[in-house]
């Protein structure tokens, strides 16, 4: 069993580490958390990309990357995601464990220094981020937002969430709109950066085969320098139920149509009912032995995929499916029928046991990858007490049949999004 | 279990066991005792390109419809007494399968009930059951899968490229086939393909994770039905050296144009060795990684982005191509820049430091890939089918020198055998 160590660095900044030599790699990451808001979403979202392209010691993009290649292909990565109504801005460094370096270099010590320097000591020129890097990252961010349109399955899901949560911060795209990114000004970004490092909540994670102590010391010193006094509040709202279902249809020149149904579940973190809702989701549409897979796909042969995902931070559940246009209504009706079946208690002990086994399997598997561990512990940020994946598995195992039925009955349909294709190849 | 031999990597300290079971099946077990999860793959050397074949006993070759290997994969999950997913549901294993150009793999990942799950895997893949009715039913599901791929720009840009590079080789045909070809699939055809290619002598079992080799060996003794060795002739028409066309375009619902630039290579009946593969990987890293001068020029010109630009050595039985891919507002310009850089390297060579960096980066990535049981098991299967060995490959990367990389370049990346495939926005 892997132990996690936690300590505070300063006000609003936590440090978590798992040292485990079963991994051949290390991963260290810093996640800044900021409430999602239209005004700040885009200027925040460019920052991790801007920071991870240069440091004062390596102000040139190619030289920094040559240095990373020399460190056995180490990677500096930037990411933006949503955790409920909170925007998570991440910068991470990963590479091989010191024991695998061919010439005795310490990859971990160098990556910790590098990560600290890109975050706290960017190569500002006259107090501003260099113009070339800024323009470069702005263009790339626009292309990243544009490319979300290319994958229609992803696009349809994002569209449904946007419509469903239009009145909540969660309805804002993770990087804001294309237009907002276009309007970003280099002159504003130094202040945005100052705000983030001084006032955002931050989670630092050091995972894998390396001693976390020196990394802690590096970050401790860096944050002490800032003399932080307070950190921004990150509220997260969840709408318990929907009065009626809104339907939106968008026509597009694609062969296959997509159907996404968004439900409110009246159950979100840190509610004690979350494990029961997760189990309901697994039984309903989370696995290849679920109601949706076996009935909508296998029995009726209506689609290639039909599955559900529960978002415990927001308390929403989405059902996604790829179907022929003429079958959209049938698929929708069958999805609702299957929900009713669970609400009526029409599932047997085998189905319940299978859902438990499958969920517990995925929790235990998380601990075998650094990415899995990082995502899990990041999701625990706003819980009063951090749970290990194994503890979550135990809670899921203790859920009763009645609790699953109760969870199913809490669902109300909020939004139906259809992306209707012409059905013919272009 | 003395048929399982231990193979150790001095460089990484890792080891695995491998050997041929008396049934004819090649078995590999890669223990990771500290892991929670185990990942197992039962695979056959049979993919979408194997559409024309005969066994040594047969006089005439069989020609079967495109997409049949993939169709067979879907149908294997059904047996007379129910569906394999339902059986795995009882053990908690997460099961799946995939068909590629040259293999079909059935797999599960689990954290408990490993041997029970293994038993199900070995059983259902050895128990074909097809009827008119069950075969018919799958046409709806696979038809929707094909349509999903029709809209997928990443998928289309690749198959348009392969269609432009290859004149005869079946690698140019979509893995799932088309709605028309799958309509021709019958239970008899499925049985014929099954009995040819799902012979244990043409298959491998690779398991990585929290498992004991002796218990895997016992399970093999219990579950495997001995098979007569089979010799399969896969019949491919002679593929000419030259390409079909240098340029192919399609319009789809995308926001940014996507491209793939492929360089077709001459191939012999012998697949490239671990040494040659290592040389190519390092060569591609040195030419186009994000530390390279080429990458920097393209980025500064606003022609590529970090999120999408990449390369791949696309190699299998009878085909080999280097493919560069990404999103770009001007794919034609990107293609020209890449070709110019290749010719520059061919003429002037690499700076030693660029070469050393590229080699270290490729080495580091390969070490990192040994973290994950899924990537280990998948590598073991594809290496087994191509006659290569995992630890020898990692050693080859560490031992590659600049001269051999330059020598490798002589046979690769020739512009006269290249094609550019582009997907443009349709509005």
Interface residues (C-beta under 8 A of the other chain):
Chain A: X20 X22 X23 X24 X25 X61 X62 X65 X66 X68 X69 X70 X71 X72 X73 X74 X94 X95 X96 X100 X102 X132 X136 X139 X140 X143 X144 X146 X147 X149 X150 X151 X152 X153 X252 X253 X254 X255 X256 X287 X288 X289 X293 X294 X297 X298 X301 X302 X303 X304 X305 X322 X323 X324 X350 X351 X353 X354 X356 X357 X358 X360 X361 X362 X364 X365 X367 X368 X369 X370 X421 X425 X426
Chain B: X12 X32 X34 X35 X36 X37 X83 X85 X86 X88 X89 X90 X91 X92 X93 X94 X95 X96 X109 X110 X111 X112 X137 X138 X139 X140 X141 X142 X144 X145 X147 X148 X150 X151 X152 X153 X154 X250 X251 X252 X253 X254 X255 X256 X258 X285 X289 X290 X291 X292 X293 X295 X296 X299 X300 X302 X305 X306 X307 X308 X327 X353 X354 X356 X357 X358 X360 X361 X362 X363 X364 X365 X367 X368 X370 X371 X372 X373 X398 X426
